[in-house]
Protein backbone atom coordinates (compact mmCIF):
# COMPACT_ATOMS: atom_id res chain seq x y z
CA UNK A 1 0.00 0.00 0.00
CA UNK A 2 2.76 2.48 0.97
CA UNK A 3 4.60 1.77 -2.28
CA UNK A 4 1.39 2.43 -4.21
CA UNK A 5 0.97 5.75 -2.37
CA UNK A 6 4.53 6.66 -3.31
CA UNK A 7 4.09 5.87 -7.00
CA UNK A 8 0.75 7.67 -7.16
CA UNK A 9 2.17 10.73 -5.39
CA UNK A 10 4.92 11.00 -7.98
CA UNK A 11 2.36 11.47 -10.74
CA UNK A 12 0.38 13.97 -8.65
CA UNK A 13 3.13 16.07 -7.03
CA UNK A 14 6.31 15.60 -9.07
CA UNK A 15 7.73 18.72 -10.75
CA UNK A 16 7.33 16.79 -14.00
CA UNK A 17 3.58 17.24 -13.60
CA UNK A 18 3.27 20.43 -11.49
CA UNK A 19 4.84 23.73 -12.44
CA UNK A 20 7.08 25.09 -9.66
CA UNK A 21 6.07 28.64 -10.61
CA UNK A 22 2.36 28.12 -9.97
CA UNK A 23 0.69 27.63 -6.57
CA UNK A 24 -0.29 24.07 -5.77
CA UNK A 25 -4.05 23.48 -5.98
CA UNK A 26 -5.81 23.58 -2.61
CA UNK A 27 -7.26 20.08 -3.03
CA UNK A 28 -3.92 18.54 -3.96
CA UNK A 29 -2.16 20.38 -1.14
CA UNK A 30 -4.73 19.23 1.43
CA UNK A 31 -4.36 15.65 0.24
CA UNK A 32 -0.57 15.93 0.41
CA UNK A 33 -0.63 17.19 4.01
CA UNK A 34 -3.27 14.64 5.00
CA UNK A 35 -1.18 11.80 3.55
CA UNK A 36 2.02 12.98 5.24
CA UNK A 37 0.17 13.47 8.53
CA UNK A 38 -1.34 9.97 8.47
CA UNK A 39 1.98 8.35 7.59
CA UNK A 40 3.72 10.27 10.38
CA UNK A 41 1.04 9.18 12.87
CA UNK A 42 1.68 5.54 11.95
CA UNK A 43 5.39 6.01 12.67
CA UNK A 44 4.66 7.80 15.94
CA UNK A 45 2.35 5.02 17.16
CA UNK A 46 4.98 2.36 16.48
CA UNK A 47 7.62 4.39 18.34
CA UNK A 48 5.33 5.02 21.30
CA UNK A 49 4.43 1.34 21.40
CA UNK A 50 8.12 0.41 21.54
CA UNK A 51 9.11 2.95 24.18
CA UNK A 52 6.04 3.20 26.40
CA UNK A 53 5.08 -0.47 26.29
CA UNK A 54 2.51 -2.26 24.12
CA UNK A 55 -1.02 -0.89 24.17
CA UNK A 56 -3.34 -3.14 26.13
CA UNK A 57 -6.11 -2.91 23.53
CA UNK A 58 -3.88 -4.11 20.66
CA UNK A 59 -3.30 -7.77 19.86
CA UNK A 60 0.11 -9.14 18.91
CA UNK A 61 -0.93 -9.24 15.25
CA UNK A 62 -2.09 -5.63 15.38
CA UNK A 63 1.20 -4.48 16.88
CA UNK A 64 3.13 -6.48 14.30
CA UNK A 65 1.11 -4.88 11.50
CA UNK A 66 1.76 -1.46 13.05
CA UNK A 67 5.50 -2.09 12.74
CA UNK A 68 5.13 -3.00 9.07
CA UNK A 69 3.06 0.13 8.46
CA UNK A 70 5.71 2.21 10.22
CA UNK A 71 8.67 1.15 8.10
CA UNK A 72 6.59 1.46 4.93
CA UNK A 73 5.50 4.91 6.09
CA UNK A 74 9.09 6.02 6.68
CA UNK A 75 10.02 5.13 3.11
CA UNK A 76 7.02 6.92 1.64
CA UNK A 77 7.58 10.01 3.81
CA UNK A 78 11.11 10.28 2.45
CA UNK A 79 9.81 10.28 -1.10
CA UNK A 80 7.06 12.83 -0.37
CA UNK A 81 9.56 15.23 1.21
CA UNK A 82 11.52 15.43 -2.04
CA UNK A 83 8.75 17.50 -3.66
CA UNK A 84 10.30 20.83 -2.61
CA UNK A 85 8.04 22.87 -4.88
CA UNK A 86 5.06 21.60 -2.83
CA UNK A 87 6.70 21.92 0.59
CA UNK A 88 6.86 25.71 0.30
CA UNK A 89 3.06 25.76 0.70
CA UNK A 90 2.84 23.27 3.57
CA UNK A 91 4.18 25.25 6.53
CA UNK A 92 7.43 25.05 8.45
CA UNK A 93 5.92 23.72 11.70
CA UNK A 94 4.30 20.84 9.82
CA UNK A 95 7.58 19.84 8.15
CA UNK A 96 9.35 19.97 11.52
CA UNK A 97 6.77 17.62 13.04
CA UNK A 98 7.28 15.12 10.21
CA UNK A 99 11.07 15.24 10.52
CA UNK A 100 10.83 14.89 14.30
CA UNK A 101 9.37 11.38 14.05
CA UNK A 102 11.95 10.37 11.44
CA UNK A 103 14.74 11.48 13.74
CA UNK A 104 13.10 9.68 16.67
CA UNK A 105 13.49 6.47 14.65
CA UNK A 106 17.24 7.08 14.62
CA UNK A 107 17.32 7.99 18.32
CA UNK A 108 15.33 4.89 19.32
CA UNK A 109 16.97 2.48 16.88
CA UNK A 110 17.96 0.14 19.72
CA UNK A 111 14.36 -0.14 20.89
CA UNK A 112 12.45 -0.45 17.61
CA UNK A 113 12.33 -2.93 14.75
CA UNK A 114 15.47 -2.73 12.64
CA UNK A 115 13.46 -2.19 9.45
CA UNK A 116 11.82 0.95 10.85
CA UNK A 117 15.19 2.47 11.79
CA UNK A 118 16.69 1.45 8.44
CA UNK A 119 13.80 2.93 6.45
CA UNK A 120 13.96 6.23 8.36
CA UNK A 121 17.74 6.53 7.99
CA UNK A 122 17.59 5.72 4.28
CA UNK A 123 14.78 8.21 3.68
CA UNK A 124 16.60 11.01 5.50
CA UNK A 125 19.95 10.46 3.80
CA UNK A 126 18.29 10.47 0.37
CA UNK A 127 16.87 13.97 0.87
CA UNK A 128 18.81 16.45 -1.29
CA UNK A 129 21.01 19.09 0.34
CA UNK A 130 18.67 21.72 -1.12
CA UNK A 131 15.95 20.39 1.20
CA UNK A 132 18.01 21.17 4.32
CA UNK A 133 19.00 24.59 2.96
CA UNK A 134 15.31 25.35 2.43
CA UNK A 135 14.49 25.06 6.16
CA UNK A 136 13.92 28.43 7.90
CA UNK A 137 16.33 29.96 10.42
CA UNK A 138 14.09 29.29 13.42
CA UNK A 139 13.71 25.60 12.54
CA UNK A 140 15.60 23.24 14.87
CA UNK A 141 15.43 20.19 12.57
CA UNK A 142 19.11 20.19 11.53
CA UNK A 143 20.21 20.54 15.15
CA UNK A 144 17.82 17.77 16.17
CA UNK A 145 19.06 15.62 13.31
CA UNK A 146 22.69 16.09 14.36
CA UNK A 147 21.77 15.24 17.94
CA UNK A 148 20.01 12.04 16.84
CA UNK A 149 22.90 10.95 14.61
CA UNK A 150 25.64 11.56 17.17
CA UNK A 151 23.73 9.92 20.01
CA UNK A 152 23.36 6.86 17.77
CA UNK A 153 27.01 6.90 16.64
CA UNK A 154 28.26 7.20 20.22
CA UNK A 155 26.09 4.30 21.39
CA UNK A 156 27.33 2.14 18.52
CA UNK A 157 30.96 3.03 19.29
CA UNK A 158 30.58 1.49 22.75
CA UNK A 159 29.08 -1.78 21.49
CA UNK A 160 30.93 -4.88 20.35
CA UNK A 161 28.08 -6.15 18.19
CA UNK A 162 28.29 -5.93 14.35
CA UNK A 163 27.26 -2.63 12.81
CA UNK A 164 23.66 -2.35 11.66
CA UNK A 165 22.73 -2.34 7.99
CA UNK A 166 21.82 1.36 8.23
CA UNK A 167 24.98 2.50 10.05
CA UNK A 168 26.48 3.84 6.84
CA UNK A 169 23.35 5.88 6.12
CA UNK A 170 23.46 7.54 9.54
CA UNK A 171 27.18 8.29 9.21
CA UNK A 172 26.54 9.85 5.80
CA UNK A 173 23.54 11.77 7.15
CA UNK A 174 25.64 13.17 10.00
CA UNK A 175 28.29 14.33 7.53
CA UNK A 176 25.70 15.92 5.25
CA UNK A 177 23.96 17.74 8.11
CA UNK A 178 27.30 19.09 9.32
CA UNK A 179 27.94 20.54 5.86
CA UNK A 180 24.49 22.17 5.80
CA UNK A 181 24.53 23.41 9.40
CA UNK A 182 25.06 27.01 10.40
CA UNK A 183 25.84 28.47 13.81
CA UNK A 184 22.15 28.58 14.77
CA UNK A 185 21.84 24.85 14.01
CA UNK A 186 24.80 24.02 16.27
CA UNK A 187 23.27 26.27 18.90
CA UNK A 188 20.10 24.19 18.68
CA UNK A 189 22.20 21.02 18.90
CA UNK A 190 23.88 22.03 22.17
CA UNK A 191 20.69 23.37 23.74
CA UNK A 192 18.62 20.32 22.75
CA UNK A 193 21.32 18.02 24.13
CA UNK A 194 20.31 18.99 27.67
CA UNK A 195 17.37 16.60 27.28
CA UNK A 196 19.31 13.70 25.74
CA UNK A 197 22.47 11.69 26.56
CA UNK A 198 24.68 13.65 24.16
CA UNK A 199 28.45 13.47 24.65
CA UNK A 200 30.27 16.71 23.79
CA UNK A 201 33.61 14.87 24.03
CA UNK A 202 32.52 12.20 21.55
CA UNK A 203 31.19 14.86 19.17
CA UNK A 204 34.51 16.72 19.31
CA UNK A 205 36.59 13.58 18.80
CA UNK A 206 34.42 12.60 15.83
CA UNK A 207 35.03 16.00 14.25
CA UNK A 208 38.78 15.57 14.73
CA UNK A 209 38.89 11.96 13.52
CA UNK A 210 36.89 12.80 10.40
CA UNK A 211 38.94 15.95 9.74
CA UNK A 212 35.86 18.14 9.41
CA UNK A 213 36.45 21.29 7.34
CA UNK A 214 37.37 24.60 8.95
CA UNK A 215 34.19 26.18 7.56
CA UNK A 216 32.12 23.82 9.73
CA UNK A 217 34.36 24.39 12.74
CA UNK A 218 33.94 28.16 12.33
CA UNK A 219 30.15 27.79 12.54
CA UNK A 220 30.55 25.67 15.69
CA UNK A 221 32.87 28.28 17.20
CA UNK A 222 30.24 30.97 16.72
CA UNK A 223 27.65 28.71 18.37
CA UNK A 224 29.74 27.89 21.46
CA UNK A 225 30.27 31.60 22.10
CA UNK A 226 26.53 32.09 22.46
CA UNK A 227 25.51 32.99 26.03
CA UNK A 228 22.77 30.34 26.22
CA UNK A 229 25.12 27.62 24.99
CA UNK A 230 27.85 28.67 27.43
CA UNK A 231 25.46 28.00 30.32
CA UNK A 232 25.44 24.38 29.19
CA UNK A 233 29.05 23.87 28.06
CA UNK A 234 32.12 23.93 30.29
CA UNK A 235 34.67 26.65 29.58
CA UNK A 236 37.15 23.94 28.62
CA UNK A 237 34.74 22.59 25.99
CA UNK A 238 34.28 26.05 24.47
CA UNK A 239 38.06 26.52 24.29
CA UNK A 240 38.46 23.04 22.82
CA UNK A 241 36.20 23.81 19.85
CA UNK A 242 37.72 27.23 19.27
CA UNK A 243 41.28 25.88 19.35
CA UNK A 244 40.36 23.17 16.88
CA UNK A 245 38.88 25.80 14.57
CA UNK A 246 42.13 27.79 14.56
CA UNK A 247 44.19 24.63 14.02
CA UNK A 248 42.00 23.38 11.17
CA UNK A 249 41.99 26.79 9.47
CA UNK A 250 45.80 26.92 9.52
CA UNK A 251 45.98 23.36 8.17
CA UNK A 252 43.74 24.19 5.23
CA UNK A 253 45.56 27.45 4.48
CA UNK A 254 48.89 25.61 4.52
CA UNK A 255 47.50 22.94 2.23
CA UNK A 256 46.22 25.58 -0.22
CA UNK A 257 49.60 27.32 -0.28
CA UNK A 258 51.32 24.01 -0.96
CA UNK A 259 48.99 23.26 -3.87
CA UNK A 260 49.49 26.75 -5.31
CA UNK A 261 53.26 26.36 -4.97
CA UNK A 262 53.21 23.06 -6.86
CA UNK A 263 51.01 24.62 -9.53
CA UNK A 264 53.45 27.54 -9.93
CA UNK A 265 56.42 25.18 -10.28
CA UNK A 266 54.60 23.17 -12.94
CA UNK A 267 53.92 26.38 -14.88
CA UNK A 268 57.64 27.26 -14.76
CA UNK A 269 58.54 23.79 -16.05
CA UNK A 270 56.04 24.16 -18.90
CA UNK A 271 57.64 27.45 -19.94
CA UNK A 272 61.07 25.81 -20.06
C-alpha positions as CSV (number, residue, x, y, z in Angstrom):
1,X,0.0,0.0,0.0
2,X,2.8,2.5,1.0
3,X,4.6,1.8,-2.3
4,X,1.4,2.4,-4.2
5,X,1.0,5.7,-2.4
6,X,4.5,6.7,-3.3
7,X,4.1,5.9,-7.0
8,X,0.7,7.7,-7.2
9,X,2.2,10.7,-5.4
10,X,4.9,11.0,-8.0
11,X,2.4,11.5,-10.7
12,X,0.4,14.0,-8.7
13,X,3.1,16.1,-7.0
14,X,6.3,15.6,-9.1
15,X,7.7,18.7,-10.7
16,X,7.3,16.8,-14.0
17,X,3.6,17.2,-13.6
18,X,3.3,20.4,-11.5
19,X,4.8,23.7,-12.4
20,X,7.1,25.1,-9.7
21,X,6.1,28.6,-10.6
22,X,2.4,28.1,-10.0
23,X,0.7,27.6,-6.6
24,X,-0.3,24.1,-5.8
25,X,-4.1,23.5,-6.0
26,X,-5.8,23.6,-2.6
27,X,-7.3,20.1,-3.0
28,X,-3.9,18.5,-4.0
29,X,-2.2,20.4,-1.1
30,X,-4.7,19.2,1.4
31,X,-4.4,15.6,0.2
32,X,-0.6,15.9,0.4
33,X,-0.6,17.2,4.0
34,X,-3.3,14.6,5.0
35,X,-1.2,11.8,3.5
36,X,2.0,13.0,5.2
37,X,0.2,13.5,8.5
38,X,-1.3,10.0,8.5
39,X,2.0,8.3,7.6
40,X,3.7,10.3,10.4
41,X,1.0,9.2,12.9
42,X,1.7,5.5,12.0
43,X,5.4,6.0,12.7
44,X,4.7,7.8,15.9
45,X,2.4,5.0,17.2
46,X,5.0,2.4,16.5
47,X,7.6,4.4,18.3
48,X,5.3,5.0,21.3
49,X,4.4,1.3,21.4
50,X,8.1,0.4,21.5
51,X,9.1,3.0,24.2
52,X,6.0,3.2,26.4
53,X,5.1,-0.5,26.3
54,X,2.5,-2.3,24.1
55,X,-1.0,-0.9,24.2
56,X,-3.3,-3.1,26.1
57,X,-6.1,-2.9,23.5
58,X,-3.9,-4.1,20.7
59,X,-3.3,-7.8,19.9
60,X,0.1,-9.1,18.9
61,X,-0.9,-9.2,15.2
62,X,-2.1,-5.6,15.4
63,X,1.2,-4.5,16.9
64,X,3.1,-6.5,14.3
65,X,1.1,-4.9,11.5
66,X,1.8,-1.5,13.0
67,X,5.5,-2.1,12.7
68,X,5.1,-3.0,9.1
69,X,3.1,0.1,8.5
70,X,5.7,2.2,10.2
71,X,8.7,1.1,8.1
72,X,6.6,1.5,4.9
73,X,5.5,4.9,6.1
74,X,9.1,6.0,6.7
75,X,10.0,5.1,3.1
76,X,7.0,6.9,1.6
77,X,7.6,10.0,3.8
78,X,11.1,10.3,2.5
79,X,9.8,10.3,-1.1
80,X,7.1,12.8,-0.4
81,X,9.6,15.2,1.2
82,X,11.5,15.4,-2.0
83,X,8.8,17.5,-3.7
84,X,10.3,20.8,-2.6
85,X,8.0,22.9,-4.9
86,X,5.1,21.6,-2.8
87,X,6.7,21.9,0.6
88,X,6.9,25.7,0.3
89,X,3.1,25.8,0.7
90,X,2.8,23.3,3.6
91,X,4.2,25.3,6.5
92,X,7.4,25.0,8.5
93,X,5.9,23.7,11.7
94,X,4.3,20.8,9.8
95,X,7.6,19.8,8.1
96,X,9.3,20.0,11.5
97,X,6.8,17.6,13.0
98,X,7.3,15.1,10.2
99,X,11.1,15.2,10.5
100,X,10.8,14.9,14.3
101,X,9.4,11.4,14.1
102,X,11.9,10.4,11.4
103,X,14.7,11.5,13.7
104,X,13.1,9.7,16.7
105,X,13.5,6.5,14.7
106,X,17.2,7.1,14.6
107,X,17.3,8.0,18.3
108,X,15.3,4.9,19.3
109,X,17.0,2.5,16.9
110,X,18.0,0.1,19.7
111,X,14.4,-0.1,20.9
112,X,12.4,-0.4,17.6
113,X,12.3,-2.9,14.7
114,X,15.5,-2.7,12.6
115,X,13.5,-2.2,9.5
116,X,11.8,1.0,10.9
117,X,15.2,2.5,11.8
118,X,16.7,1.4,8.4
119,X,13.8,2.9,6.5
120,X,14.0,6.2,8.4
121,X,17.7,6.5,8.0
122,X,17.6,5.7,4.3
123,X,14.8,8.2,3.7
124,X,16.6,11.0,5.5
125,X,19.9,10.5,3.8
126,X,18.3,10.5,0.4
127,X,16.9,14.0,0.9
128,X,18.8,16.5,-1.3
129,X,21.0,19.1,0.3
130,X,18.7,21.7,-1.1
131,X,16.0,20.4,1.2
132,X,18.0,21.2,4.3
133,X,19.0,24.6,3.0
134,X,15.3,25.3,2.4
135,X,14.5,25.1,6.2
136,X,13.9,28.4,7.9
137,X,16.3,30.0,10.4
138,X,14.1,29.3,13.4
139,X,13.7,25.6,12.5
140,X,15.6,23.2,14.9
141,X,15.4,20.2,12.6
142,X,19.1,20.2,11.5
143,X,20.2,20.5,15.1
144,X,17.8,17.8,16.2
145,X,19.1,15.6,13.3
146,X,22.7,16.1,14.4
147,X,21.8,15.2,17.9
148,X,20.0,12.0,16.8
149,X,22.9,11.0,14.6
150,X,25.6,11.6,17.2
151,X,23.7,9.9,20.0
152,X,23.4,6.9,17.8
153,X,27.0,6.9,16.6
154,X,28.3,7.2,20.2
155,X,26.1,4.3,21.4
156,X,27.3,2.1,18.5
157,X,31.0,3.0,19.3
158,X,30.6,1.5,22.8
159,X,29.1,-1.8,21.5
160,X,30.9,-4.9,20.4
161,X,28.1,-6.2,18.2
162,X,28.3,-5.9,14.4
163,X,27.3,-2.6,12.8
164,X,23.7,-2.4,11.7
165,X,22.7,-2.3,8.0
166,X,21.8,1.4,8.2
167,X,25.0,2.5,10.1
168,X,26.5,3.8,6.8
169,X,23.4,5.9,6.1
170,X,23.5,7.5,9.5
171,X,27.2,8.3,9.2
172,X,26.5,9.9,5.8
173,X,23.5,11.8,7.2
174,X,25.6,13.2,10.0
175,X,28.3,14.3,7.5
176,X,25.7,15.9,5.2
177,X,24.0,17.7,8.1
178,X,27.3,19.1,9.3
179,X,27.9,20.5,5.9
180,X,24.5,22.2,5.8
181,X,24.5,23.4,9.4
182,X,25.1,27.0,10.4
183,X,25.8,28.5,13.8
184,X,22.2,28.6,14.8
185,X,21.8,24.8,14.0
186,X,24.8,24.0,16.3
187,X,23.3,26.3,18.9
188,X,20.1,24.2,18.7
189,X,22.2,21.0,18.9
190,X,23.9,22.0,22.2
191,X,20.7,23.4,23.7
192,X,18.6,20.3,22.8
193,X,21.3,18.0,24.1
194,X,20.3,19.0,27.7
195,X,17.4,16.6,27.3
196,X,19.3,13.7,25.7
197,X,22.5,11.7,26.6
198,X,24.7,13.7,24.2
199,X,28.5,13.5,24.6
200,X,30.3,16.7,23.8
201,X,33.6,14.9,24.0
202,X,32.5,12.2,21.5
203,X,31.2,14.9,19.2
204,X,34.5,16.7,19.3
205,X,36.6,13.6,18.8
206,X,34.4,12.6,15.8
207,X,35.0,16.0,14.2
208,X,38.8,15.6,14.7
209,X,38.9,12.0,13.5
210,X,36.9,12.8,10.4
211,X,38.9,16.0,9.7
212,X,35.9,18.1,9.4
213,X,36.5,21.3,7.3
214,X,37.4,24.6,9.0
215,X,34.2,26.2,7.6
216,X,32.1,23.8,9.7
217,X,34.4,24.4,12.7
218,X,33.9,28.2,12.3
219,X,30.2,27.8,12.5
220,X,30.6,25.7,15.7
221,X,32.9,28.3,17.2
222,X,30.2,31.0,16.7
223,X,27.6,28.7,18.4
224,X,29.7,27.9,21.5
225,X,30.3,31.6,22.1
226,X,26.5,32.1,22.5
227,X,25.5,33.0,26.0
228,X,22.8,30.3,26.2
229,X,25.1,27.6,25.0
230,X,27.9,28.7,27.4
231,X,25.5,28.0,30.3
232,X,25.4,24.4,29.2
233,X,29.1,23.9,28.1
234,X,32.1,23.9,30.3
235,X,34.7,26.7,29.6
236,X,37.2,23.9,28.6
237,X,34.7,22.6,26.0
238,X,34.3,26.0,24.5
239,X,38.1,26.5,24.3
240,X,38.5,23.0,22.8
241,X,36.2,23.8,19.9
242,X,37.7,27.2,19.3
243,X,41.3,25.9,19.4
244,X,40.4,23.2,16.9
245,X,38.9,25.8,14.6
246,X,42.1,27.8,14.6
247,X,44.2,24.6,14.0
248,X,42.0,23.4,11.2
249,X,42.0,26.8,9.5
250,X,45.8,26.9,9.5
251,X,46.0,23.4,8.2
252,X,43.7,24.2,5.2
253,X,45.6,27.5,4.5
254,X,48.9,25.6,4.5
255,X,47.5,22.9,2.2
256,X,46.2,25.6,-0.2
257,X,49.6,27.3,-0.3
258,X,51.3,24.0,-1.0
259,X,49.0,23.3,-3.9
260,X,49.5,26.7,-5.3
261,X,53.3,26.4,-5.0
262,X,53.2,23.1,-6.9
263,X,51.0,24.6,-9.5
264,X,53.4,27.5,-9.9
265,X,56.4,25.2,-10.3
266,X,54.6,23.2,-12.9
267,X,53.9,26.4,-14.9
268,X,57.6,27.3,-14.8
269,X,58.5,23.8,-16.0
270,X,56.0,24.2,-18.9
271,X,57.6,27.4,-19.9
272,X,61.1,25.8,-20.1
